[in-house]
């Protein structure tokens, strides 16, 4: 007697459907990447969900499934060709070949890291931060805004001024912190502003944590961040977890006034999340005129799903680099 639901009957059909789904989804990702991208808020989640590396994996899976019996050779060839094209897009989009300026003397080092909400007693990640030897550290999802947390950071970074902001944001600075302000934009986006009094220059800092909900529009918070940063009369350092990839159309206005630290002085893969399979660049450091990125690197650890962004920055015309040994290669 025949089994009505024999796996030998439905497995080939299911694999065929899966192969077509991977192929069509990959094509959709390519079309969006070279089309509307995240211009339309309702479709932005699709663009964010289909970064180049995911598109490569979709085409490769379609090609592999097409070679299983019954073999769909033509579809396999098309999927294989698209895999090669997608690899080219991935390399062009997510790899940076900027050359670090080894002749320039950096004025200070900045660290940006989303700590992914460590527990109040967790200190395992502290050495990774201390090893960066940075003058300025901005940490997202770093713990609560309590006196206990204040004392926690002060005990581990006694040479730094500590400032806690809403939304579990923390600023550690070897330079005095002044003119502090923190505001919310919509639901889930926070913008912290302050001035750092460097020996040669007062530096304005705009530090952010942008809403992470995929379907939530990013244009309003990013426009607000750009407006605040653009209103500063001093050199401006804009940094944080933007939860928006570097290829977003919403950064086109940013690039007219600010330079991206990794794009200008980094080397290798620009993506910062997640650490085990980095597909999206969500954590960014933007610099206004007079601030020059000398060298920017990423450090991936198991302490957080975000990479640590480390950038050595020079202040044009300052003529006062930090003391030898204070800023070292990351």
C-alpha positions in Angstrom: 0.0 0.0 0.0 1.3 3.5 -1.0 2.1 6.0 1.7 0.1 9.1 0.9 2.7 11.5 2.4 6.0 9.7 1.5 8.9 12.1 1.9 10.3 10.9 -1.5 7.3 12.6 -3.1 7.2 16.0 -1.4 10.9 16.6 -0.6 12.0 17.5 -4.2 9.1 19.9 -4.5 9.9 21.5 -1.2 13.6 21.9 -2.1 12.6 23.3 -5.5 10.4 25.9 -3.8 13.2 26.8 -1.4 15.6 27.3 -4.3 13.2 29.6 -6.1 12.6 31.5 -2.9 16.3 32.1 -2.3 16.8 33.2 -5.9 13.9 35.6 -5.9 14.7 37.0 -2.5 18.3 37.6 -3.5 17.2 39.4 -6.7 14.9 41.5 -4.6 17.8 42.4 -2.4 19.9 43.5 -5.4 17.1 45.5 -6.9 16.5 47.4 -3.6 20.3 48.0 -3.2 20.5 49.7 -6.5 17.0 51.2 -6.4 15.0 52.8 -3.6 17.1 51.3 -0.7 15.5 52.7 2.5 13.8 55.8 1.0 10.4 54.4 1.8 10.0 53.7 5.5 7.6 50.8 4.9 10.2 49.0 2.8 13.3 49.9 4.7 13.1 46.8 6.8 13.5 44.7 3.6 16.6 46.7 2.7 18.1 46.3 6.2 17.3 42.5 6.2 19.1 41.9 2.8 22.7 43.2 3.1 25.2 42.1 0.5 26.6 39.1 2.4 23.1 37.7 3.0 22.4 38.1 -0.8 25.6 36.1 -1.5 24.3 33.3 0.8 20.9 33.3 -0.8 22.2 32.9 -4.3 24.8 30.3 -3.2 22.0 28.3 -1.5 19.8 28.5 -4.6 22.7 27.3 -6.7 23.4 24.4 -4.4 19.8 23.3 -4.1 19.5 23.4 -7.9 22.2 20.8 -8.2 20.3 18.3 -6.1 18.2 15.7 -7.9 16.2 16.3 -10.0 18.9 18.6 -11.2 17.9 22.1 -12.5 21.1 22.8 -14.3 20.0 26.1 -15.9 18.8 27.6 -12.7 21.9 26.4 -11.0 24.1 28.2 -13.6 22.1 31.4 -13.2 22.3 31.3 -9.4 26.0 30.6 -9.6 26.5 33.6 -11.8 24.5 35.7 -9.5 26.5 34.5 -6.6 29.7 35.8 -8.3 28.0 39.1 -9.0 26.8 39.4 -5.4 30.3 38.7 -4.1 31.5 41.6 -6.2 28.8 43.8 -4.7 29.7 42.7 -1.2 33.4 43.5 -1.7 32.6 46.8 -3.3 30.1 47.8 -0.6 31.4 46.4 2.7 35.2 46.4 2.2 37.2 49.6 2.6 40.7 50.1 1.2 41.5 53.5 2.7 45.2 54.0 3.7 46.0 55.1 7.2 48.0 58.3 7.4 51.0 57.0 9.4 52.8 60.4 9.1 50.0 62.3 10.9 50.2 62.7 14.7 46.8 61.9 16.2 45.5 64.3 18.9 43.3 61.8 20.6 41.8 58.3 20.4 38.0 57.6 20.4 36.3 54.3 21.2 32.7 53.5 20.3 31.1 50.3 21.6 27.6 49.0 22.1 28.0 46.7 25.2 24.7 44.9 24.7 23.5 45.6 28.3 26.0 43.8 30.5 24.8 42.9 34.0 25.7 45.2 36.8 28.3 42.9 38.2 29.9 41.9 34.9 33.5 43.2 34.6 34.8 40.7 32.0 34.7 43.3 29.2 36.7 46.0 31.1 40.1 44.8 30.0 39.0 45.1 26.3 38.2 48.7 26.9 41.3 49.5 29.0 43.5 48.0 26.3 42.4 50.6 23.8 44.1 53.3 25.8 41.6 55.8 24.5 41.0 59.4 25.7 37.3 59.4 24.8 35.0 56.4 25.1 31.3 56.4 24.2 29.4 53.3 25.3 25.9 52.3 24.3 23.7 49.9 26.2 26.3 50.1 29.0 24.0 49.8 32.1 21.7 51.9 34.1 21.9 55.6 35.0 22.5 55.1 38.8 25.0 56.1 41.3 26.2 52.5 41.6 26.9 52.5 37.9 28.7 55.9 38.2 31.0 54.5 40.8 31.5 51.3 38.7 32.9 53.3 35.8 34.9 55.7 38.1 36.6 52.7 39.8 37.7 51.1 36.5 38.6 54.4 34.7 39.9 56.7 37.5 41.7 59.0 35.0 38.5 59.7 33.1 35.6 62.0 33.8 32.3 59.9 33.8 29.0 61.1 32.5 25.9 58.9 32.4 23.0 59.6 30.0 19.5 58.3 29.4 19.1 55.1 27.4 22.1 53.5 29.1 24.6 55.7 27.3 28.0 56.4 29.0 30.7 58.9 28.2 34.2 58.5 29.6 36.7 61.3 28.8 40.1 62.3 30.0 39.1 65.8 29.1 36.7 67.9 31.2 33.0 67.5 30.2 30.9 70.7 29.9 27.5 71.9 28.5 25.8 68.6 28.9 22.3 68.0 27.4 20.3 64.9 26.5 17.1 64.8 24.4 14.7 62.2 23.0 13.5 62.1 19.4 10.4 60.1 19.0 10.4 56.7 20.7 13.7 55.0 21.2 16.2 57.6 19.9 18.4 59.6 22.3 20.8 62.4 21.5 23.5 63.4 24.1 25.4 66.7 23.6 28.4 68.0 25.4 31.7 69.9 25.0 35.1 68.4 25.8 37.8 70.8 26.8 40.9 69.6 25.0 44.3 71.4 25.6 44.3 72.8 22.1 40.6 73.0 21.2 37.1 72.6 22.6 35.4 69.7 20.9 31.6 69.4 20.6 30.3 65.8 20.9 27.0 64.6 19.6 26.5 61.0 20.8 23.5 59.0 19.8 21.5 55.8 20.2 19.0 55.5 17.4 15.8 53.4 17.6 16.5 49.8 16.6 12.9 48.8 15.5 13.4 47.8 11.8 10.1 49.3 10.6 10.6 52.5 12.5 11.5 55.4 10.2 15.0 56.7 10.6 14.7 59.9 8.6 13.3 62.1 11.5 16.0 61.1 14.1 18.9 61.3 11.6 17.7 64.7 10.3 17.6 65.9 13.9 21.1 64.6 14.7 22.4 66.3 11.5 20.7 69.5 12.4 22.1 69.5 16.0 25.6 68.6 14.8 25.5 71.2 12.0 24.6 74.0 14.4 27.8 73.6 16.4 30.5 76.3 15.9 33.3 74.1 17.1 34.7 70.9 15.6 32.1 68.2 16.0 32.5 64.5 16.8 29.2 62.6 16.0 29.2 59.0 17.1 27.0 56.2 18.3 24.8 53.2 17.4 22.8 54.6 14.5 21.1 51.2 13.8 21.3 52.3 10.2 23.8 50.7 7.6 26.4 52.9 6.0 24.8 52.4 2.6 21.6 54.1 3.7 20.3 57.0 1.5 19.7 58.8 4.8 23.4 59.4 5.2 23.7 61.2 1.9 23.1 64.5 3.6 25.6 63.6 6.4 28.4 63.1 3.9 28.1 66.6 2.6 29.2 68.0 6.0 30.9 65.1 7.8 33.4 62.4 6.9 33.0 58.8 8.0 36.1 57.8 10.1 36.3 54.2 8.8 35.6 55.0 5.2 38.4 57.6 5.3 41.0 55.8 7.3 39.9 52.2 7.8 40.9 48.9 6.1 39.0 45.7 5.7 35.4 44.9 6.5 33.4 47.9 7.7 30.4 45.9 9.1 30.1 46.0 12.9 27.2 43.7 13.7 26.8 40.9 14.7 30.4 40.0 15.6 30.2 36.3 14.6 28.8 37.1 11.1 29.1 40.9 10.5 26.6 41.9 7.9 25.6 45.4 8.8 27.6 48.6 9.7 25.5 50.1 12.4 28.1 51.9 14.6 29.5 55.1 13.1 31.9 57.9 13.9 31.4 61.1 11.8 33.8 64.0 11.8 33.3 67.6 10.9 35.9 69.8 9.2 39.1 70.3 11.1 38.9 66.7 12.5 41.0 64.3 10.5 40.7 60.5 10.9 44.3 59.1 11.0 43.6 55.5 11.6 40.3 53.6 12.3 40.0 49.9 13.2 37.4 47.4 14.3 37.9 44.9 17.1 35.5 42.0 17.4 35.1 40.3 20.8 32.7 37.8 22.3 31.6 40.3 25.0 29.1 42.0 22.7 27.4 41.4 19.4 28.8 44.7 18.2 32.4 45.4 17.2 34.5 48.0 19.0 35.2 51.0 16.8 38.6 52.6 17.5 39.6 55.8 15.8 42.7 58.0 16.1 41.9 61.6 15.2 44.0 64.6 14.5 42.9 68.2 15.0 44.0 70.3 12.0 46.3 73.1 12.9 46.5 72.2 16.6 50.2 71.3 16.4 49.8 69.5 19.8 49.8 65.7 19.4 49.2 63.6 22.5 52.2 62.4 24.5 54.2 59.6 22.8 52.8 56.2 23.7 49.3 57.5 24.7 47.9 56.6 21.3 49.1 53.3 20.0 48.2 51.1 17.1 45.0 49.2 17.7 
